[in-house]
Each structure stands twice: as structure tokens, then as C-alpha cells.
């Protein structure tokens, strides 16, 4: 008897792989095994090798949670299964936390998302109950991220709430205004934090995974003539501190009206990691720098700045960078931001030392899977870094504030497989009914689309049959702490997370 016939008759099903994870189904329509055989859209468009085959996705746990049988809905069967196929075979997009993103800074609307589904964490399934409201009241914004995962034994996943700090992490962020506003404050997860032009801190994330989310703080003030930027990564312990005071010496004077020169900005940066693992001798790692910027153009629809930075890592090397950035809003419906930077680095120097991977790379001992052979922590890389130069380019395109794409790449000259890539995508309402959101960070770039120990990945693919109803799959590749029997962190190991779910989204 064929698998399709066995499904319809309710006979027990054989083990079926789900994204490489064995799962034993137990037969019966109520277990919601989605069968592509009955999907006309798939049969019309599928390659010949897939036709007349059953491609089945086990979602029995999800069906039990929802309390109704999605399998009886042809629309749900076809659309949800096709989305799973797209994720598995066609689109390779990186949690923040749930979604760390520069793009989130563009939003100023209130939304409430609640969903139920199934989470597969390192091969183990959990029922998922999720609540993620994001509320804005003028300049005040609040975001929560509550995830309850229940195992097959009926118990809540202990890793999610095994410390008092875990309950505080339900608060994803509280913010006032946005970066570059006269007053900006944010507490919670730090999503791609930066100081100045980014020569010391750029794309920094204070949380390497959902389990290790930290509560950090950003506090910026721009008073016109004077101002400062500040970052602290973890209010519960020793972490990364960054301060950048700056001033515009000609602002408010008669020379302030001189084109280009009148907007001169001079800044100084101090950054330090007070964590005990920042250096092998357990001392504090300190970096300082100086920067200068000149606004080449300052028009209502076009703004461009020429800048140069000098950076010194105490007890190690130094580097210099020079670049230009561009912001263009002249098309009305679209905004374009671009950045190009030339970097000159001496021995024992790494640009943008505090980056998206820093919390994971800070300490990697010999026996950690990431180390393979020998030390690969951040300071070890710093000690062996050779004099070189390189290029950095970045492009950010936003259409109608809904379709957004960001791409950035650093390429050192003459060194293979040493590039750093950052990509973000959000389609908004451009594709009717389709939701595509993703972020991808990769260092030591060789094969770009190979997700490995050099990668951080978040991807969500979804379908909205109704404006308020979302069927989606989330895939994340992050890192979690590897602790010994005494609870001491010995490094980080990769963690893969898959979440098929249905939810309700309300924007108001």
C-alpha cells in the first residue's frame, strides 16, 4: 500500500525525516501530515523528479496544539507546505533574539503578534507559545518577547527559565526615540550597535543566542555643538563599555555657515571589555580612537560626509580608515544609503573589533569545538594579525519604508577567505500575502552560502491568507554557552532552531 493510501486509511506511518530530524508519526488525519500529492499548485510547477512522489511534513504536534485539523483545508495544505519547500530548498537567509535588525529602527507602528507552533532545538521538539508585542507611544517604544516551550513530557524547557535573569529577558527592549535623534535611550537587547563611523564598534550584538540574551544600554545625546554616544553590553555583569564624545567647533559661530568646513565634527572614542575573558591574562582590553568628519553635501534630499578615523588597541597595533557615506531621499518613495571605506591596518590590529561575532569569539579555549586545534579567541586572532589594507562597502535601500535590503562586505587585500559579510532583507507589503524576513552574518567568507561556525543566520518565510493571520517557518543558527560540570563557561557551540507556527498579527 502506498504512503498516501496509508495516510488516508489511518494506518501507522513510518519514520519520516523533518529537516534532517527523525520523527515517528502515528497515523491518522488528526496528526496533520501535509501531503503534496493533493496540492495542484505543486503538481503543476514541480520538477519531474518530484511529481508522483509524496513529500510529507510531520506536523502532528502542531495540530494537537492548535486543536483543529489543518489537513482538511486545501488552501492551508498547499500554501504552508510550499513555504516549507521554499525554506528547505530555495532560500538561505540570520535572532536576533527574535530578530535583531537595523531595519527595525525604521518602524514606528504598534503591533501585537501571538502564535503557537512547534520548535525543534538541536533535534528535540517543543510546543511553542509566543507573544511579541511592539508598542510605540510617540517616541517611546516597548518590545516584549515571551516564548513558552513545552516538551513532550509536559514540562517547560528548563534552559529558558533556569536563572532569575531569564525573566528579565522577556523585556526585549525599551527605547526613547532612535539613533541620531537629539536624545536616544535604549535598554534591552542591543541589535547591531555602533559608535561613530564604526572603526571600533560596528554591528555589535550583545547576545549570541536566545538563551544568552543580555540587557544592555545605549544612551546618546546630540546638543548641536556637543554630544556623545555610549554603549554598555550587560547591566548584570562586567561587559563591553563604549563612549564617544564629540563636538562641532564651528557650530554657533560665524564660521558655522561656511560650506563643508562649518559642519566639521571631531570625536574621540574609548571602548573597553571588562569581562574576565577579554584577554588571556584576565586584564581589561582597551581601545581608543579619534575621528573627524566633514559634511560634503547637506541638502534636504542629499547628505554626504567625508570622514577619517585613527584607532589604537592598547598593547597591540593600530589602524587608519577613510571613507565617505551618502544618504539620498530625492526619489520620494525610496531612500538610498551607501558607504565606502578604505582601511589601512598595522600588525596586531583588527578593524571594528567589537562586531556581531564578538560575544561568541571573546573566549574560545583549546577544547571547544569552535577552536578545533589551538586558540581561536579574539585576542589570539589579534596577536597573529598581519599588516594589510582592505575595502568596506555598504548599501541600504528602502522602498516606501516597507521593502528594505541591507548589504555590507569587508574585503582585505591579498588574504583569501577573510572577508566579513552582513545582509538583511525585509519585503514588507511588496509581495501580497508573502512574508520574507532574514538576516545573515558571516566572517572568514569562503563559500558565501555555507552556514557553519563562521555564521549567524535568521530566516522567516510566511504566508498571510488574511491580513491578520500568518503561517510561517522560522530558522535560526546561533550559538549557546558550553558550560562544564561546575557551571563555568568553556566556550560556545552552534545551536539550530526550527519553528513552524501559525499566528495572529495586529497592527494598530
N, C-alpha and C positions, 0 to 999 in steps of 0.2 A: 504494500500500500504506500502511496506517495506521502511525503510530509504534509502536503496540502490537505489530502484526504484525512490524514490522521488528526490534523488540527480541527477540521470541521466535525469529525466524529467524537472529539473529546478525548482521544487516546493519548496516553502519556507521550511526551515529546523527548527526543534525545538531547544530550547536552549541546547547546548552541553557543558559539563564541560571540561575545559582545565587546567590540573594540579590543580584541585580544584577551578578554577576561572570561574564563569558562563560567557558564551559568546553567544550572539544570532546571528547565521548565517542568511543569507538572500537568500539562494538558488542560483543555477546556477553554472555551471562548472568554471566560471571565478573566483569564490571565493575559489578555490583550497582546497576542503575538501578531504584530503587524505584518501582513503578507503582501509583498509587492505584486504577486500574481494577479490580484484583483484591481490593481491600480492602472487605469487606462493611460494616464499621462506617462507613467514609467514605461509601459509596454510600447507606446508609440515612439518614445525617444531613446530607449535603452539600446546600448550596443548589442550586436548579435550574440555575443558571448553571455549576456545576462538574460536574454529572452528565454522563456520556457524554463526559468530557474526560480526557485523560491529564495528570496533574500529576506530573512526574517530577523526582526529585532525584538529581543525579550524585554518586555516592559511590565511583567506581571506585578512586581512590587508597586510600580506606579499606579496601575489600575486599581489595586486594592486600596491604596491611599486615597485616590480620587473618589472611589465609591460608585463609579459608573464604567461602562464598557466602551472605551474609545473605538474598539474594533468594529462596532456596529455603525459607525459613522464613516461613510466613504470619503468624505472630504478630509476628516481628521487623519484617516489611514494614509491617504495619498500624500497630503501636504507634510505631515510630520515625518513620515518615512523618507521622503525625498530630501528633507532638510538633513536628516541623519546621514544620507548618502553623500550629500554635498560636503558635510563636515569630514566624513571619513575619507573621501576620495578626491575632493576638488579644492578645498580652501584651507590654507595652512597659516592662520593668522597668529600676545600675551595679555593681574589682580592686582591691580592692583589691589589684594584687598578686594572688594569685589571688582572694581575696575579702576585702577589708577590711571589717570589720564589728564593730559593738558587740555583736551577737548572739553572736559567737564567745566573748565573755567569759563567757557562761553555761555553756559546755560544760566538762566535766571528765572526758571519756572518752577512751580511746585508739582511734585509728583508723588504718588504712592504706589509701590509695586509689592504685591503679595503673591506668593507662588508655592506650589507643592510639587514634589517630584522625587527623583532618585539621584543620590550622589554615590559615585564609585571612587573611593580614595585608595590608591595603591591596591586595587583589586578587591576591596571589601565594600559591599553595598550598604547604603543607609537610606532610610526615608528622609526626605528633606522638607522642612517647613521654613519659609523665608519671608522676611518683612524688611523692606528697604525704602522707607520714606525719605524724600529730599524736599525740604521746605525752604522757601525764601520769603522773608518779610522785609521788603526794602533792601537794604544792604546786608541784612542778617541772613545767613544760610545755615541750615542744620541738616546733617545726614546721619541716619542710623543704618546699621547693618546687623540684623538679628537672624542667625541661622541655627535652627534646631535640627540636629541629625540624630535619628534613632536607628539603632542597629536591629538585626533580625532577632536579637534576644529581648527587644523591647526597651533597651536602656539607651539613654542619651550618650553620644560619643564623648568619652571622658576627656579626650585631648582638647575639646572645645571649651570646657569649663573646669579645668583642674587647678587653676590659680585665681586668686582674688582679682588680679589684673585682667583676667579674661572677661569679667563682667563689665569693666570699664571700656573694653574694646568694642562693645556694642555701639558706642558712640563713634561713628566713622569720622565725623568732623563737625566742628562749629567754626564758622568764619564770619568776619565782617569785611565786606567789600571784596575786591580782587587785587591780585598782584599789580603793581604800578599805580594804584589809586593813592590819594594823599595819605590815607590811613588803611592799613591792611593787617588783619589778625586772623590766624587760623590755628586751631588746636585739634589734634587727631592724627590720622594717617597723613603723611606727607607724600604727595604724589608729584614726583619729578620736581623737587625744589631746586632753586638756583640762587647764586649770588652774583651780582654784576653781569659780566659778559660770559660767565661760566668757566673761566680758566681754572678755578679751584673747585667749585661745586656746580655740577650741571646734571640735570635729570636724576638727582639723588632721591632715593626712596628709603624711608626709614624702616620698612617692613618687608622682609624677604618672602613671607608667605602669610596665609590667613591666620595660622596658628600663632605666628610670631608678630602679629600686629602690635605696634607701639604707639603711644600717644606722644607726639612731638608738637612743637610750637613754631610758627612763623610770625614775625612782628616787624612790619615796615612802616616808616613814616617819611613822607616827602613834603617838606615845608617850603619848597620852591628854591630857596637859596641853599638850604642844608637838608640833609636827610640821612636815613640809614636803613639797611636791611639786616635782618637777623634770623637765625635758624637754630633750634635745639632739637635733637632727634628723639629723646626719651626722657620724659619727666620723672619716670620711676627709677632711673639709674644713670650711671655715667655713660655719656654718649658723645655725639658729634655736635660741636658748637661752631657757628659761623657768624661773624659780624662784619658788616661793610658800611662804614660811614662815608659820606661823600658830600661835596659842596660844589656850587657853581659860582666861582669868584666874581664873575661879571654881572650876575643876576641882580637887578635892582639898581644898577649904576647906569651912567650914560653910555657906557660901552656895551651894555646888555642888548642894545638894538643893532649892533654890528652883525651882519650876516655871518653865519658859521661860528666865528670867534665868540660872539655874545652868548652862545649856548654851551660853552666849554664846561665839562664836568670832570672833576678829579676825585678819585676814590681810593680807599685803602681797605684791604681785606685781611682779617685774622680768622683762621679756622684751626680747630684742634679736635682730636679724638681723645677723650679722657678714659675710654674703655680700657680695661686692663690688658686686653688682647691687641691693642692698637700697634704695639711693637713687641718684638721677642723679649726685650728686657723689661716689659710691662710699664715702660715710661710713656708719657704723652707724646703723640705725634702732632707736630705744629707746622702749619703752612701760613705764609703771609704773602701779600701781593699788593701791587699798585697798578692803577689803571687810569686812562684818560680817554675821554670821548668827545667828539665834535659832531654836531648835527649838520650834515652836508645839506640836507633839504628839510624844511619844516613847513609843509603846505597842508591845507585841510585834507587833501586826499593822498598825499605822498610824503613819507617821512623816511629819512635815511641818516644813519650815524656811522662815522668812521671812528674806530677805536683801536687801542693797543694796550696790552697787559704785560706786566712782568710778575713772575711767580717764583717763590723760593720755598722749597721743602727743607726745613731746618735739619741739619746733619746730613743732607743729601744734596741733590742737584737743583738746577733752576731752568726756567724756560721763558720764552717770549712769544707772544702771539699778536697778530694784527689782522683786523678784518673790517667788514662793512655789513650792515644789516639794512633791510629795506622793508617798509610797510606801505602797501598800495591798496587804497579803497576806492579808486576813481571809477570803477565799473558799477558801483552801487550795489549790485546783487552779489558781488564776490569780493573777498579780501585775500590778498596775497602777501605772505611774509616770507622773506628769503634772507639767508645769512651765508656768508663765505668767509673763511678764516684760514690764514696761513700760520703754521706753528713751527717754531724752532726750539728744539729741546736738547739740553745737555745730558751728560751721563747722569744716571740715577735720578731721572725725572720722568713723571707721568702726568700728562695734562688731565684736567678735570678729575682729580684724584678721588673725590667723593662723587661717585656716579651711581647708576641704577643697580650695579652689582656689588657695591662696597660692603653692605652689611653681610653679604654672603662670603665675600673674599677676604674680609678682615683677618680671619684666622682659619687656616686650613692645615691641620697637623699632618705628620707623615702617614698616620694610619687611617686617614679619612679617605673615602672612595674618590673624592674630588682631587686628592693630591696625587694619586696613582703612585708615583715614586718621587720622594723628596718634597720639600716645602713648595707650595704654590700660593701662599698667602700674599696679600697685597704688598707688604714690605719686602718679601722675597723677590717679587717682580720689580719693585723699585730698585733694589740693590743691584740687579742684573741688567737694568735698562741701559741701552747704549745711546750715544749721541745720534740724533736723527732729526728730520723735519717731516712735516706732513700737511695734509689739507683736511679741512672740515667744511661740509656744505649741508644746508638745511633748507627745506621748503615746506611751507604750511599754506594750504589752500582751503578756504571756507566759502561755500556757496549757500546764500540765503540763511546762513547760520545753522544749517542742519546737516548738509553734506560736508564732512571735514576729513582731510587727509594730511598727515604729517610724515615727513621722511627726513632722516638725518644720517650722515655717514662720515666717519673719520677714517682717513687712509694715510698711514705712514709711508714715507718714500723708501723703497728698496727693501721692505720687510714683508714677506708673504704671510698670509693668514693671521694678520694682526689688526685688521680693521674692526671698527665698532659701528653697529647698525641700530637705528631706532625707527620704528614705523608705528603709526596709529591710523585707524580707519573707523569712520562712523558714517553710515549712509543716511541717517535721519529719515525724512519722509520722501526722499528722492525716488526710491523704489517702492511703489504702493504695496503695502502688506508685507514687505520683506524687511527684516532687521538684520543688519550686519555690523558688528562691533568687534574691533580687535586691536591688540597692541602686541608688539614683538620687539624684544631687545636681544641683541646677540653681540658677543665680543669674540675676538680671535676669529674673525669671519673667514671661513673657507667655503664649504657648501652652505649657501645662504639659508636654504630651507630645511636644513637638518637640525631638528630640535635635540639638543644634547646638554651637557653640563655647562656649556657656554651660553645658554639661552634662558630667557624668561618669556612666557607666552600666555596670552589670554585671548580667547575667541568665543563669540556668541553668535549663533546663527538662529534666526527665529522667523516665524510666520504669524501675522496678525489677521485672522479671518474676520475679526471685529476690531474696531478702534481700541477697545479696552481689554481685549483677550489676546494673550501671547503664548504661543507654543514654541519652545526653544531648546537648544542644547548648548551648554557652556563647557568649554575645555580649558583647563589651566595647567601650566607647567611651572612650578615654583620650587622653593627649597625650604626644608624644615631643619630644625636643630637636631643634631645627633648627640645624644647625651649618654654618658656611661652610667654604671650602676649607682654612682654617688650623685647623679643629677648634674654633673659637670659637663658643659657643652664642649664636645670634642670636634666640632665642625658641622657641616651641612650636607644633607643628602637630597637628591631630587624627589619631588612629590608630584604625581599626576592626579588630576581631579576631573571627573566627567559628571555633568549634571543635566540629564534630560528632565524637563519640567514644564508645567503649564502654569500660567499666572494671569493676574488681572492688573492692568496698568491704568491709573487715573491721573490725568494732568489737569490741574486747576489753578 
